[in-house]
Amino acid sequence: QVQLVESGGGLVQAGGSLRLSCAASGLTFSSYGMGWFRQTPGKEREFVAAISRSGSDTYYRDSVKGRFTISRDNAKNTVSLQMNNLKPEDTAVYYCKAGFGFWGQGTQVTVSS
């Protein structure tokens, strides 16, 4: 079955950096667009970034443009999210998504002010 396992979350001070990774198995990775989403308690899950199957196209929500970078390695079946200049409002559980329906379990990112 499809498995997406996120890692790399943690606690960081404002202005710091984290790198999230998502390891995929059970699917033909290079056939799926990949994305990162995040969710805070009481709010809907929101889009953060996405990358096309080949990695040639990337998309970001406005609030993270210039700070976050999504990338993928189709040889290793991984997608990553480099997060720089983190802000307290980036605090959330971050989820990896494959295609339209496969989700990971999430990893907590907490940014202290």
C-alpha positions in Angstrom: 0.0 0.0 0.0 1.0 3.6 -0.4 3.0 5.0 2.5 4.2 8.6 3.0 6.5 9.2 6.0 7.4 12.7 7.0 10.4 13.6 9.1 12.4 16.6 10.1 9.9 18.6 12.1 10.8 20.1 15.5 11.1 23.2 17.6 13.1 26.2 16.2 13.4 29.9 17.0 12.0 32.5 14.7 14.4 33.2 11.9 15.7 29.6 12.0 15.5 26.8 9.4 14.2 23.3 9.2 14.2 20.8 6.4 11.2 18.4 6.1 11.5 15.2 4.1 8.8 12.8 2.9 9.7 9.2 1.9 7.3 7.5 -0.4 6.7 3.8 -1.0 4.1 1.7 -2.7 3.6 4.0 -5.7 5.4 4.9 -8.9 6.8 8.1 -7.3 7.7 9.9 -10.6 4.1 9.6 -11.8 2.8 11.8 -8.9 2.8 15.5 -8.3 3.8 16.0 -4.7 2.8 18.6 -2.2 3.1 19.9 1.3 0.2 21.1 3.4 -0.1 22.3 6.9 -2.8 22.5 9.6 -3.2 24.2 13.0 -5.9 23.2 15.5 -9.3 24.5 14.6 -8.3 25.4 11.1 -8.6 23.7 7.7 -5.6 22.1 6.2 -3.9 24.6 3.8 -1.7 24.3 0.8 2.0 25.2 1.3 3.9 24.1 -1.8 3.7 21.7 -4.7 6.1 20.2 -7.3 5.4 18.6 -10.6 6.2 15.0 -11.5 9.5 15.9 -13.1 10.3 18.6 -10.6 10.4 21.3 -13.3 7.5 23.3 -11.9 7.0 24.4 -8.3 4.2 26.3 -6.7 3.9 28.1 -3.3 1.4 29.9 -1.2 2.2 33.6 -1.1 3.2 33.7 2.6 6.1 31.3 2.1 7.4 32.5 -1.3 11.1 33.3 -1.0 11.4 31.4 2.3 10.4 27.8 1.5 11.8 25.6 -1.3 10.2 22.3 -2.4 12.3 19.7 -4.2 12.2 16.1 -5.1 14.5 13.2 -5.8 12.7 10.7 -8.1 15.6 8.2 -7.7 15.1 8.1 -3.9 11.3 8.6 -3.9 11.6 11.6 -1.6 10.2 15.1 -1.6 11.6 17.8 0.7 10.7 21.2 2.0 13.5 23.5 3.0 12.1 26.2 5.3 14.2 29.3 6.0 13.5 32.4 8.0 10.7 30.6 9.9 8.0 32.7 11.6 5.8 31.8 14.5 2.8 31.7 12.1 4.5 28.8 10.3 3.8 26.7 13.4 1.6 23.7 12.3 1.5 20.1 11.5 3.0 19.6 8.1 1.7 16.9 5.8 3.1 15.4 2.6 0.6 14.6 -0.1 1.0 12.5 -3.3 -1.4 13.1 -6.2 -5.0 13.8 -5.1 -5.5 11.4 -2.3 -2.5 10.0 -0.4 -1.4 11.6 2.8 1.4 11.1 5.3 0.8 11.2 9.1 2.3 14.6 9.5 5.2 16.2 11.4 5.0 19.0 13.9 6.8 22.2 13.3 6.9 24.7 16.1 8.5 28.2 15.7 9.0 30.1 18.9 9.1 33.9 19.0 
